Amino acid sequence: MTRPVDSLWTRVICKQPGRYIGWPTITRTTAGELLAVFSGDREEHICPWGKTHLVRSSDDGETWSAPEIIRDSPLDDRDAGIIETARGTLLVSWFSATSFESNPDYRDYGATLTAQTREQYLGNWVLRSEDGGRTWGEPIRVNASAPHGPVQLRDGRILYLGVGRLNDERAIVAEESTDDGRTWNVIGTVAHPPKTAHRGLGEPHLAETASGKLVGLFRVGGHDMGERFLYQADSDDGGRTWTPARVTPMLGFPPHLTRLRDNQLLVVYGRRLAPFGQRARLSDDEGVTWEAGTERVVQAAPNDDLGYPASAQLADGSIVTVYYQVHEPGEKTCLMATRWQP
């Protein structure tokens, strides 16, 4: 069963005419500012031109600034995440890719990239700002990558659950920083379910519950959209060990988790099977169950090029969820937001 959320408004917060926008994340700072990052100024879903952009709102999402480019490498910069740490540092994550070279339209550009350029820029990264995003430090290479980046735990550690490599093989890694995002170390892994069922776990996000348990949710691969339910694994020791991943009732991907002030867990995700749109569920038992039988529709979408929603809770308890999708027929995707009551 589905039901619409109690929506206060839905609006476009960034549109770049003729250009493609994708894969946003939002955070609310201690000063009450909303910050959203995304990959913008793109030609299409996979191309060389992706840049990491930032937009700001100081009035709970009513109005937004023009986009600022905070990272533009010679490669395709994708999947931007953002958090504000307990020390007030902004931490932005992303990965840089050369997958555009599979498209003949971009092979000539790919041929201009030297081995040194590829080695310098290809990979998974975080960027730090200690002045509210006015200036940024040098990129820091990390093992993990996930669309919405790391989270900070109550003990001060920053934990990044993402796709990385161990022993030169693809793995889901839990990577921590104990120095405000300056250095990183892998402390745990999550085992893939049997590969006969699907193509493995990917694009995770995590939240820390009131009891201290960590809940991680994962996208899975596969050609049949009707079988691509989110999977879940939990950790009771701060991310060092994880339960076997198990299937949830949530059809869509990828997840973004938020612990609300009443300690409920909120997950938002995109549904790329008709009826298309941005979806949400709540859990009041730390992820043991997810609103069995009820899925909330945050916003409908006209096609399956959508999603990567992420949420932030405002001072009045309402939620602002950002996502990307087509706004008007014939346009490329843009960045949109819905404010709603949980």
Sequence and secondary structure as in RCSB ss.txt:
>XXXX:A:sequence
MTRPVDSLWTRVICKQPGRYIGWPTITRTTAGELLAVFSGDREEHICPWGKTHLVRSSDDGETWSAPEIIRDSPL
DDRDAGIIETARGTLLVSWFSATSFESNPDYRDYGATLTAQTREQYLGNWVLRSEDGGRTWGEPIRVNASAPHGP
VQLRDGRILYLGVGRLNDERAIVAEESTDDGRTWNVIGTVAHPPKTAHRGLGEPHLAETASGKLVGLFRVGGHDM
GERFLYQADSDDGGRTWTPARVTPMLGFPPHLTRLRDNQLLVVYGRRLAPFGQRARLSDDEGVTWEAGTERVVQA
APNDDLGYPASAQLADGSIVTVYYQVHEPGEKTCLMATRWQP
>XXXX:A:secstr
 EEE EEEEEEEEE  TT EEEEEEEEE TTS EEEEEEEEESSSS TT EEEEEEESSTTSS    EEEE  SS
EEEEEEEEE TTS EEEEEEEE GGGGSGGGHHHHHT  HHHHHHH EEEEEEESSTTSS    EEES   TT  
EE TTS EEEEEEEEETTEEEEEEEEESSTTSS EEEEEE    TTTSS EEEEEEEE TTS EEEEEEE  S G
GG EEEEEEESSTTSS    EEEEEESEEEEEEE TTS EEEEEEE SSS EEEEEEESSTTS   TT EEEEEE
 SSSS EEEEEEE TTS EEEEEEEE STT  EEEEEEEEE 
